[in-house]
């Protein structure tokens, strides 16, 4: 059995923290920026945001939603950012049944 492959499968089932996700998002963002050979200053101008926002995001994983959207659009990730919550996710058949049952609802109600 390939243990590296097994670990990558298990990695998908580990509950991550907000900081873990923010750090990974920031790392991936930086890689995409560097791949396009863009400086922070160039990208900040393209996105219409301050360079300090990019620095804070890349170093600490902190960014406002509006600035994250601006960066995604500037890098050409329009459909990815627009479709972040477009597809329902479920783990159990019970969740899938609930999703299907509630697919046309506009509000959620507290369970009795």
Secondary structure, DSSP 4 states (H G I P E B T S, - for coil): --HHHHHHHHHTTSPPPHHHHHHHHHHHHHHHHHHTT--HHHHHHHHTS-HHHHHHHHHH----HHHHHHHHHHTT-HHHHHTTTSS---SSHHHHHHHHHHTT-SS-----
